[in-house]
Amino acid sequence: MNDPYFFGYGSLVNRDTHTYPGAKKARLAGWRRGWVHVDPWPVAVLTAVAAPGSEIDGLIARVPGSDWVALDERERNYERLPATENVTHALAGPLDIAVYAVHPDLHGAPQSPAPILLSYLDVVVQGYLREFGPEGARQFFETTDGWHTPVLNDRAAPRYPRHKVLTDDERAVVDRWLDEIEALVQPLGQA
């Protein structure tokens, strides 16, 4: 039996956050990304959201021996859903592909929105820049909802557990897009 694959659309696009082999570019049809609040988490999470007619770029990678335990733990607030029929890729043969998404019933609307960690956003955009270039970063911002959510600037003291150091150029791309979408960026002391 062939190993299954996952489709990554957020931090899993950044190969420095995992060791799953055989990562390849792919596209998921019928979905967008969105920043959502999930109780009791104090920060926003990035999830895939069903959206007929939309497509998002990402990576697929093998899950050796169908051992989903570590990935299921990493994505513990998400459901693992079948996505084989919605993913296009350049690999030969049929693949079994899953995508992780927060169940829509768990998407909260807190009185004070849980912020997006800038250290989390940095990791995601770094992955898109490395895999898809500046056009990939643009598409990430344009195919992601929830930008009304404040962004907490935690770069000096990253709270995201898989944070990475960005180059000056990568950081400039993130900052330029935050300006472009008119994101509310809050200093760390305001959270």
C-alpha positions in Angstrom: 0.0 0.0 0.0 1.3 3.5 -0.9 1.9 6.1 1.8 -0.8 8.7 2.2 -0.2 12.4 1.8 -1.3 15.6 3.5 -2.0 18.9 1.8 -0.4 21.8 3.7 -1.6 25.4 3.2 -0.1 27.2 6.2 2.9 26.5 8.3 3.3 23.1 6.6 4.3 24.9 3.4 7.4 25.9 5.2 9.6 22.8 4.9 11.7 24.0 7.9 8.7 23.2 10.2 8.6 19.5 9.4 10.5 16.5 8.1 7.9 14.9 6.0 9.4 13.6 2.7 8.5 14.1 -0.9 7.0 17.5 -0.5 5.7 18.8 -3.8 3.7 21.8 -4.9 0.0 21.2 -5.3 -3.3 23.1 -5.5 -6.5 22.5 -3.5 -9.8 23.3 -5.2 -13.0 24.3 -3.4 -11.2 25.9 -0.4 -9.8 29.2 1.0 -7.8 29.9 4.1 -9.2 31.9 7.1 -7.9 33.1 10.4 -10.4 31.9 13.1 -10.7 31.8 16.9 -11.1 28.5 18.6 -11.9 28.5 22.3 -10.0 28.3 24.6 -6.9 29.3 22.4 -5.7 32.8 23.0 -4.5 33.3 19.4 -6.1 33.0 16.0 -5.4 29.8 14.0 -5.2 29.5 10.2 -7.6 26.9 8.7 -8.9 25.8 5.4 -12.5 26.9 4.8 -14.7 25.3 2.2 -15.3 27.8 -0.6 -16.7 26.5 -3.9 -14.9 28.1 -6.9 -11.8 29.0 -4.9 -8.3 27.4 -5.1 -5.3 27.7 -2.8 -1.7 26.7 -3.4 0.3 24.6 -1.0 2.4 21.5 -0.6 1.6 17.8 -0.4 4.0 15.5 1.5 4.1 11.8 2.3 3.1 10.4 5.7 5.5 7.4 5.9 3.8 4.2 7.0 0.4 6.0 7.3 1.7 7.1 10.8 -0.5 10.1 11.4 0.1 10.2 15.1 2.7 13.1 15.1 0.9 15.1 12.5 -2.5 14.6 14.2 -0.9 15.9 17.4 0.6 18.9 15.7 -2.8 19.6 14.1 -4.8 18.6 17.2 -7.4 21.4 16.9 -8.1 20.3 13.3 -10.0 17.5 11.6 -8.2 15.4 9.0 -10.5 15.3 6.0 -10.2 13.5 2.7 -9.1 15.8 -0.1 -7.8 13.5 -2.8 -10.4 14.6 -5.4 -9.7 18.3 -4.8 -5.9 18.3 -5.1 -4.0 18.7 -8.4 -0.3 17.8 -8.4 2.4 16.6 -10.7 3.1 13.2 -9.1 2.3 10.1 -11.0 -0.4 7.6 -9.9 -3.3 7.9 -7.6 -2.6 9.4 -4.2 -4.6 9.4 -1.0 -4.5 13.0 0.3 -5.9 14.6 3.4 -6.3 18.2 4.5 -6.6 19.5 8.1 -9.4 22.0 8.8 -11.0 23.4 12.0 -14.6 22.2 12.0 -16.9 25.2 11.2 -18.9 24.7 14.4 -15.7 25.6 16.3 -15.1 28.9 14.6 -15.7 31.4 17.3 -16.5 35.1 17.3 -14.9 36.3 20.5 -15.8 39.7 22.0 -12.1 40.6 21.7 -10.7 38.7 18.7 -7.7 36.5 19.4 -4.8 38.0 17.6 -2.8 36.5 14.7 0.8 35.9 16.0 3.2 37.7 13.6 5.7 34.9 14.3 3.1 32.4 12.9 2.3 34.6 9.9 6.1 35.0 9.2 6.6 31.3 9.1 3.7 30.8 6.7 4.7 33.6 4.3 8.4 32.5 4.4 7.2 29.1 3.2 5.1 30.6 0.3 8.0 32.9 -0.7 10.4 29.9 -0.8 8.0 27.7 -2.7 6.1 30.1 -4.9 8.0 33.3 -4.9 6.5 36.8 -4.4 3.5 35.8 -6.5 2.8 33.0 -4.0 2.9 35.4 -1.1 0.5 37.7 -2.9 -1.9 34.8 -3.5 -1.6 33.7 0.1 -2.8 37.1 1.3 -5.5 37.3 -1.4 -6.9 33.8 -0.7 -7.0 34.2 3.1 -9.9 35.7 5.0 -10.0 37.1 8.5 -7.5 40.0 8.1 -9.8 42.1 10.3 -8.2 40.2 13.1 -5.4 42.2 14.9 -1.9 41.0 14.4 0.3 40.8 17.5 3.9 41.8 16.7 5.7 39.1 18.7 8.9 39.0 16.5 11.1 40.1 19.4 9.8 37.4 21.7 8.1 34.8 19.4 5.2 32.9 20.8 4.7 30.6 17.9 6.4 27.3 18.8 7.8 26.7 15.2 8.9 30.3 14.6 11.8 30.9 12.2 14.1 33.8 11.6 13.2 35.6 8.4 15.7 37.4 6.1 15.4 41.1 5.8 13.8 40.7 2.4 11.2 38.1 3.7 10.3 40.3 6.6 9.9 43.3 4.2 7.4 41.3 2.1 5.3 40.4 5.2 5.4 44.0 6.4 4.5 45.4 2.9 1.5 43.0 2.7 0.3 43.9 6.2 0.4 47.5 5.1 -1.4 46.7 1.9 -4.3 44.9 3.6 -4.4 47.6 6.3 -3.9 45.1 9.1 -4.0 46.4 12.7 -0.6 45.4 14.0 -0.4 45.7 17.8 2.8 45.8 19.9 3.5 42.8 22.1 2.5 44.7 25.3 -1.1 45.1 24.1 -2.1 41.4 24.2 
